[in-house]
Amino acid sequence: MNIPQEFDTIRPWEPEDLPEVFDRLLSNDQFKQVLAYLYPQVPFEMIAQKLKACKTNLDFQLAFAYDFVHGILKKAATGCEMDCTSLDNTRNYTFISNHRDIVLDSAILDVLLVDNGFKTTCEIAIGDNLLSLPWVKDLVRVNKAFIVERALSMRQMLMSSKRLSDYMHFAIKEKNENIWIAQREGRAKDSNDRTQKSILQMMSMGGEGSIIDRLKQLHLVPLSISYEYDPCDFLKAKEFQQKRDNADWKKGPMDDLVSMQTGIFGYKGHVHYHAAPCLDGYLAQMDPENLFALGLGYPQRFPAEHLGDRRDLLLGEARVRIEGVGHHAHDDVGDAVGGDQQQNARRPPAEAHEEVPEGRDNIDSEALGPRAAHGFYGPDGCLGLLHEEHRQHAHAHGRRHAEIGEL
């Protein structure tokens, strides 16, 4: 299949890539040690022969991953099933779920899709923070994973998010794949399963049409994952407490590996997956103005006090340009912050016209598509879309806004 080159660094390996990737894996000493641990009674040559016989990613999953996951569930779970009666197993969907286990959430879903007669498994969104070892990165891409890039600057994150969204739309529309993505970055350590708005904002950056059209094109299916017992509960509690007690605490290089191993082999009790109906019908009936309540768009003009804390906007910090402050406070402010506050106290309630990501002036909007050249997505297709004269006025004063400071 002809995959656009822009996706080369994040996409799963395609069938034509597999022979070279298999050779790399089979020559890697760490990968050989993993195989010896998982298959102690099977000669390496036999495993290599079976691996090289896989012509597609799905072949690999059915030959290795399917039996491996079933074996784990047989030893470490009392039962596992999926209620997907609301779905058509001949269609493809984007499953967006709560996140409990680094490896098994998506791996078990793949097995359950096969068992329920779906035509294929899922392409899996995985953070690059878990892929520090080259052979692990190769292996997950063989297993139909695409890469979510993290720890980037604001500008890089914006470009990466656009590319990620474009790839998800491509996988659904052109490759006819399913997709699995967690509803938030990382596992919910406190079981607070609220979907991060930034995930929905990212998904609406690709595709065509309004926000509603773009989300409908992904055929979103909310998926609830339940483990009776979480093998990593004590590890999550420990991490949660360490972050609470020390704001500067960071995970060590082995922490995720320990969580992976504990999650895979630890006791889970009963496991249940429950898929809601596809959201296409719900989205089709939604009033575009209601997207404001979901944090996915804004009316063209709205009171600044409605803005709230929008630090999650476009996966990064945001700035607000405020009429009545930013556009009139350049010439008579000595101290940028203090003077701004004094002027703000004397003026009527301000209105916000646009939220601007940090460093927006340096972003190549043409690379983000035609809509991004005039703002980001909102009810009419753009987020906080300014009238033309306001756009020009804001751009001309962009540098001087920086002198006032973040509002």
C-alpha positions in Angstrom: 0.0 0.0 0.0 1.2 3.5 -0.8 1.6 5.2 2.6 2.4 9.0 2.6 6.0 9.5 3.5 5.1 12.0 6.2 3.9 9.1 8.3 7.1 7.0 8.0 8.4 7.8 11.5 5.2 7.0 13.4 3.3 4.4 11.4 3.3 0.6 12.0 5.5 -1.5 9.8 3.9 -2.5 6.6 4.1 -6.0 5.1 6.9 -5.0 2.8 8.9 -3.8 5.8 8.6 -7.1 7.7 11.5 -9.2 6.3 14.1 -6.6 7.1 12.5 -5.9 10.6 12.4 -9.7 11.4 16.1 -10.0 10.5 16.9 -7.1 12.9 14.9 -8.6 15.7 16.3 -12.1 15.3 19.9 -10.7 15.4 19.2 -8.8 18.7 20.6 -10.4 21.8 17.9 -8.9 24.1 15.1 -10.1 21.9 16.6 -13.6 21.9 16.7 -13.6 25.7 13.0 -12.6 25.7 12.1 -15.5 23.3 14.1 -17.9 25.5 12.1 -16.8 28.6 8.7 -17.0 26.9 9.4 -20.2 25.0 12.0 -22.1 27.0 11.2 -25.5 25.4 11.2 -24.3 21.8 14.4 -24.1 19.7 15.3 -20.6 18.5 15.5 -21.8 14.9 11.9 -23.0 15.0 10.7 -19.6 16.3 12.7 -17.8 13.7 11.1 -19.9 10.9 7.6 -19.3 12.3 8.3 -15.5 12.5 9.6 -15.3 8.9 6.5 -17.1 7.7 4.4 -14.2 8.7 3.6 -12.1 5.7 1.4 -9.4 7.3 1.1 -7.8 10.7 -2.1 -9.7 11.3 -0.3 -13.0 10.5 2.2 -12.1 13.3 -0.6 -11.3 15.8 -2.4 -14.6 15.1 0.8 -16.6 15.1 2.3 -15.2 18.3 0.3 -12.5 20.2 -3.1 -14.3 20.1 -2.0 -17.5 21.8 0.3 -15.6 24.2 -2.6 -13.4 25.5 -5.0 -16.3 25.8 -2.3 -18.1 27.8 -1.9 -15.2 30.1 -5.6 -14.9 30.7 -5.9 -18.6 31.3 -3.3 -18.4 34.1 -4.0 -14.9 35.6 -7.7 -14.3 35.1 -10.9 -16.1 36.0 -12.7 -15.0 32.8 -12.7 -12.5 30.0 -15.4 -11.3 27.6 -16.5 -8.4 25.6 -20.0 -7.0 25.1 -19.9 -5.5 21.6 -23.5 -6.2 20.6 -24.0 -2.6 19.7 -21.3 -2.8 17.0 -21.2 -4.1 13.4 -18.2 -6.4 13.1 -17.9 -5.7 9.4 -17.1 -2.0 10.0 -14.0 -0.4 11.4 -13.9 1.9 14.5 -11.7 4.1 16.7 -12.0 2.6 20.2 -11.3 5.2 22.8 -11.0 3.7 26.3 -10.0 4.1 29.8 -6.4 3.0 30.4 -5.5 0.4 33.1 -2.6 -1.7 31.8 0.3 -0.5 29.5 0.4 -3.7 27.4 -2.8 -5.7 28.0 -5.5 -3.1 27.4 -4.9 -3.1 23.7 -3.6 -6.7 23.5 -6.7 -8.2 25.0 -8.9 -6.0 22.8 -7.2 -7.4 19.7 -7.9 -11.0 21.0 -11.6 -10.1 21.7 -12.1 -8.6 18.3 -10.8 -11.7 16.7 -13.0 -13.9 18.9 -16.1 -11.7 18.1 -15.6 -12.0 14.3 -14.2 -8.6 13.4 -12.3 -8.6 10.2 -9.1 -7.2 11.7 -7.5 -6.1 15.0 -6.5 -2.6 16.0 -3.7 -0.2 15.2 -2.5 0.9 18.7 -1.5 4.3 19.8 1.6 4.1 22.0 3.8 6.8 23.6 7.4 7.0 22.5 8.4 7.2 26.2 7.9 3.4 26.3 10.1 2.8 23.2 13.6 3.6 24.4 15.0 0.3 23.1 15.2 0.0 19.3 14.2 -3.6 19.3 11.1 -2.9 21.4 10.2 -0.1 18.9 10.5 -2.5 16.1 8.4 -5.2 17.8 5.5 -2.9 18.7 5.4 -1.6 15.1 5.2 -5.1 13.9 2.3 -5.5 16.3 0.4 -2.7 14.5 1.4 0.2 16.9 1.7 3.8 15.8 3.8 6.2 17.8 2.6 9.2 19.8 5.5 11.6 20.2 5.9 13.3 23.6 8.3 15.6 25.4 8.3 18.1 22.5 8.3 21.9 22.4 4.9 23.6 21.8 5.6 24.1 18.1 6.8 20.5 17.6 3.8 19.2 19.6 1.4 21.1 17.5 2.9 19.7 14.3 3.2 16.2 15.7 -0.5 16.3 16.8 -1.6 17.3 13.3 0.4 14.5 11.8 -0.9 12.0 14.3 -4.5 13.0 13.6 -3.9 12.9 9.9 -2.5 9.3 10.3 -5.5 8.2 12.3 -7.9 9.4 9.7 -5.7 7.8 7.0 -5.8 4.4 8.9 -9.5 4.5 9.2 -10.4 5.7 5.7 -7.7 4.3 3.5 -6.3 1.3 5.3 -9.7 0.2 6.8 -8.1 -0.5 10.1 -9.5 -0.3 13.6 -7.7 2.0 16.1 -7.3 1.9 19.8 -6.3 5.0 21.8 -6.5 5.8 25.5 -8.8 8.6 26.5 -5.9 10.3 28.3 -2.1 10.5 28.3 -0.9 7.6 30.5 -2.9 5.3 32.8 -5.3 6.9 35.3 -3.4 6.2 38.6 -6.5 7.3 40.7 -9.1 5.7 38.4 -10.4 9.1 37.4 -11.5 8.2 33.9 -12.3 11.6 32.4 -11.4 12.0 28.7 -8.8 14.7 28.2 -10.2 17.3 25.9 -6.8 17.6 24.2 -7.3 14.0 22.8 -10.5 15.0 21.1 -8.9 18.3 19.9 -6.1 16.3 18.4 -8.4 13.9 16.6 -10.3 16.9 15.1 -7.2 18.3 13.5 -7.3 15.7 10.7 -10.0 14.9 8.2 -12.3 17.4 6.5 -15.2 19.6 7.3 -16.4 20.8 10.7 -15.3 19.4 14.0 -18.4 17.1 14.0 -17.6 15.9 10.5 -14.0 15.2 11.5 -14.9 13.2 14.6 -17.6 11.3 12.7 -15.0 10.2 10.1 -13.1 8.3 12.9 -16.2 6.3 13.9 -15.6 6.8 17.6 -16.6 4.0 20.0 -16.3 4.6 23.8 -14.9 1.4 25.4 -14.9 0.6 29.1 -12.2 -1.8 30.4 -12.6 -3.4 33.8 -10.2 -5.6 35.7 -11.6 -7.1 38.9 -8.1 -6.8 40.4 -5.4 -4.4 39.1 -2.0 -6.2 39.4 -0.3 -2.7 39.3 -2.4 -1.1 42.0 0.4 -0.9 44.5 2.8 0.5 41.9 0.2 3.1 40.8 -0.4 4.1 44.5 3.3 4.5 45.1 3.7 6.7 42.0 0.7 8.7 42.9 2.0 9.4 46.4 5.5 10.2 45.1 4.2 12.8 42.7 2.0 14.2 45.5 4.9 14.5 48.0 7.5 15.7 45.5 6.6 17.9 42.6 9.9 17.2 40.9 9.7 13.4 41.1 10.2 11.6 37.8 9.9 7.9 36.9 13.1 6.0 36.6 14.2 4.1 33.4 13.0 0.8 34.8 9.6 1.9 36.3 7.6 1.3 33.1 9.2 -2.0 32.5 8.3 -3.2 36.0 4.8 -2.0 35.4 4.6 -3.9 32.1 5.8 -7.1 33.6 3.6 -6.8 36.7 0.6 -6.0 34.6 1.0 -8.8 32.2 1.7 -11.7 34.6 -0.2 -10.4 37.7 -3.5 -11.8 38.8 -6.5 -9.9 37.3 -9.6 -11.8 38.4 -12.5 -11.3 36.0 -11.9 -9.0 32.9 -14.7 -7.3 31.1 -14.7 -5.1 28.0 -17.9 -3.1 27.1 -18.3 -1.2 23.9 -20.9 1.6 23.6 -22.6 2.2 20.3 -20.6 4.2 17.7 -21.0 7.9 18.3 -21.7 8.8 14.6 -25.4 9.1 15.2 -25.0 11.1 18.4 -22.6 13.5 16.7 -24.9 13.9 13.7 -27.6 15.2 16.0 -25.3 17.5 18.0 -25.7 21.3 17.8 -22.3 22.7 16.8 -22.7 25.3 19.5 -22.6 22.6 22.1 -19.0 21.9 21.2 -18.2 25.0 23.4 -19.4 23.1 26.4 -17.2 20.2 25.5 -14.1 22.4 25.2 -13.8 21.7 21.4 -14.6 25.1 20.1 -15.8 28.6 20.9 -18.3 31.1 19.6 -16.7 33.9 17.7 -17.1 36.2 20.7 -17.5 35.3 24.3 -16.8 36.9 27.7 -13.2 36.3 28.9 -14.4 35.0 32.2 -15.8 32.0 30.4 -12.4 31.0 29.2 -11.2 29.5 32.4 -8.0 27.5 32.5 -7.3 26.3 29.0 -3.8 24.9 29.6 -4.8 21.6 27.8 -5.6 23.5 24.6 -3.8 21.9 21.6 -1.7 19.8 24.0 0.1 22.7 25.4 -0.1 26.1 27.2 -2.2 28.8 25.6 -2.2 32.6 25.6 -5.3 34.8 25.4 -5.4 38.1 23.5 -8.0 40.2 25.2 -9.7 43.2 23.6 -9.7 46.2 25.9 -6.4 45.2 27.4 -3.9 43.8 24.9 -4.9 46.1 22.1 -4.9 49.4 24.0 -2.2 49.0 26.7 1.0 49.3 24.7 1.9 53.0 24.8 1.3 53.9 28.4 2.4 50.9 30.4 5.7 51.2 32.2 5.8 47.9 34.0 4.3 45.4 31.7 2.5 43.2 34.2 1.7 45.8 36.9 0.6 48.4 34.4 -1.6 45.8 32.6 -3.3 44.9 35.9 -3.9 48.6 36.6 -5.5 49.3 33.2 -7.5 46.1 33.4 -9.1 47.3 36.7 -10.2 50.6 35.0 -11.7 49.0 31.9 -15.1 47.2 31.3 -15.2 43.4 31.2 -13.0 42.2 28.4 -13.9 39.9 25.6 -11.5 37.2 24.4 -11.2 36.9 20.6 -8.7 34.1 20.2 -6.6 31.6 22.1 -3.1 31.5 20.8 -0.7 28.7 21.5 2.7 29.7 22.9 5.0 30.4 19.9 2.1 30.6 17.4 3.8 33.4 15.5 6.6 31.0 14.5 4.2 28.1 13.4 4.0 27.3 9.8 0.2 27.3 9.5 0.3 26.2 5.9 1.7 22.9 6.9 -1.3 22.4 9.2 -3.9 22.7 6.4 -6.0 25.5 5.0 -8.1 26.0 8.1 -5.1 26.3 10.4 -4.0 29.4 8.5 -6.9 31.3 10.1 -7.2 29.8 13.5 -8.0 26.4 15.0 -11.1 24.4 14.9 -14.4 25.6 16.4 -18.1 25.4 15.7 -17.7 26.8 12.2 -14.5 24.8 11.5 -12.0 27.1 13.4 -11.3 27.5 17.0 -11.8 31.1 18.1 -11.9 32.3 14.5 -11.4 36.1 14.4 -13.0 38.4 12.0 -10.5 39.4 9.3 -9.8 42.8 10.7 -9.2 41.4 14.2 -6.8 38.8 12.8 -4.8 41.4 11.1 -4.8 43.7 14.1 -3.8 40.8 16.4 -0.9 39.8 14.1 0.4 43.3 13.9 0.5 43.5 17.6 1.8 40.0 18.2 5.3 41.0 19.4 4.0 43.8 21.7 1.6 41.3 23.4 4.6 39.4 24.5 5.8 42.5 26.4 2.6 42.6 28.5 3.1 39.0 29.7 0.8 36.1 29.9 -2.7 37.1 30.9 
